[in-house]
Amino acid sequence: MKKALSLVLVLVLCLCMFAACGGEKETEVLEVAKVDWTGYDSKIAEIKTTTDFEARAQLMHDAEDELMATWCIIPIYYYNDVYMQKDYVSGVYTNVYGTKYFMYGEMANGSTTLRLNLASEPDYLDPALNSSVDGACLAANTFGGLMRYNAEGNLDYNFAESYTVSEDGTVYTFTLRDGLKWSDGSDMTAADFVYSWDRVVAPETAADYAYMFDTLTSWEALDAKTLQITLAAPSAYMLDLMAFPTFFPVKQSEVEKYDDWATNPGHWCQEAGFISSGAYTLESWTHDESMVYVKNPYFWDAENVKLERLEFMLSADDTAIFAAYNAGNLDFIDTVPTDEIASLLDNPEFIIADQLGTYYISFNIKSDLFAGKTAEQAAAMRQAISMLINRDYICETVGQTGQIAANAFIPVGMADGAGGVFKTESSAAEGYFDPYAINNDYEGTVAAAQKLLESAGFEFKDGKLTTPINFEYLTNESSNHIAVAEAVQQDLAVLGINMTVKVVDWNVFLDERKQGNYDVARNGWVADFNDPINMLEMWTTESGNNDCQFGR
């Protein structure tokens, strides 16, 4: 795999002007050098349209090379999924994309109410606007798509009962189940899918995942039960898209019930009582405290839904969540305090599930941290920081659940779309650096990081910076995320890099990161489907998930 890439550098503009009156020197303005991202955008477009799957796999390797060459993404470890579930709960399942399905859960203690915690206040309940894992879990249990994942992690029919595909693989025709209903009892038809998908790609909706529709050229309702979709090229992940929340239909009259629906697209589901289509509907919502979902009698598979109520505790305080679980007030929790993990490893209620994704640190490429630096110097700064991070310590001490130190953005084990595996191991041979270099050669690795910083214009005395590097690390509330931040903070201090940790609420965190109002942030991406394009297309210039601000 090619590891080096020629980047187009935009030289630093240093404006030193003298005022016309008095000859006084104005304040010097240093701009951040930009990286030309048009080539990356074009490569992603080519990946989505080529019909040569082997060439496509190589293009995806090339795209990851280009992405990693910026060093704006610092992989830390490959994810697994940790949660706790009482021994009297069964039938709840998850998949490698982190989506949890509660609708087929059962309680051996005689209750029909599952009390649980996924996260704090959800960012969005509108499936078109959501881009978080907890939001996807809520969407999967309250809405639905043509397809879904079953307990074995395989695709199965949901609102569709069958489909056909043309010989060239570019036209899919789905037939909907008989008698599909919205939660108010009204009919759901193929036209609802057309409306919903048109809404996602409309610029005014500003959906983060609108780019997922790039491979689709058209969608139309042939009749009330038949939806036809045309693709630009055959797609290895077409059916996975049909199970993804962004493709879930929403009811037009419900979306447009408020006068500001065009300018505030998520308004319709910001309070309880809205119309949905899945196994549950939201009955009550005390913001920042609790949510109660109740069984939807109009769900097509309602006869197999045993749980009548889902009662969510909304909190990001994993100590309080864990205490509530131990006190018997919660039956399912999706987080545990970092310092409790070691004592839980032999507990049968503590579950470690496979997950396909990467925990990483992201840099805002437009941050003032890189003011006055060329693109090459800025990349050297970020690479030096990456070299100093002890990933093995984070995995063994902070994570403790068998995470693998990461040295690439696309995780080990992801398919390549051509019948193979994109990466089979976390090694320097298949990744972009030795993730254990800091462990195996501490002094040499620190010296190499110092040399990179010197190449970026920084000076040292006795192994410590004399020209300062100060920045803020943004994270949300969680003992795990804070522990990772503190570990990184300590690692960087060896060369005198001063990193402060800023902890904010979940919704604030998501918005600040999305808007580029940060220097450095904790980040993570759990794959939406098993194909590398999912982790590459998110970095295009116009993507709503482009937290690094590439091309902007």
Buried (B, 14 or more C-beta within 10 A) or exposed (E): EEEEBEBEBBEBEEEEEEEEEEEEEEEEEBBBBBBEBEBBBEBBBBBBEBEEBEEBBBBBBBBBBBBBBBBBBBBBBBBBBBBBBBEEBBBBBBBBBBBBBBBBBBBEEEBEBBBBBBBBBBBBBBBBBBBBBBBBBBBBBBBBBBBBBBEEBEBEBBBBBEBEBEEEBBBBBBBBBEEBBBBBEBEBBBBBBBBBBEBBBBEEBEBBBBBBBBBBEEBEBEEBBBBBBBBBBBBBBBBBBBBBBBBBBBBBEBBBEEEEBEEEBBBBBBEBEBBBBBBBBBBEBEEEEBBBBBBBEBBBBEEEBBBEBBBBBBBBBBEEBBEBBEEEEBBBBBBBBBEBBEEBEEEEBBBBBEBBBBBBBBBBBBBEBBBBBBBEBBBBBBBBBBBBBBBBBBBEBBBBBEBBBBBBBBBBBBBBBBEEEBBEEBBEEBBBBBBBBBBEEEEEBBEBBBEBBEBBEBEBEEEEBEEEBEBBBBBBBBBBBBBBBBBBBEBBEBBBBEBEBBBBBBBEBBEBBBEBEBBBBBBBBBBBBBBBBBBBBBBBBEBBBBBBBBBE
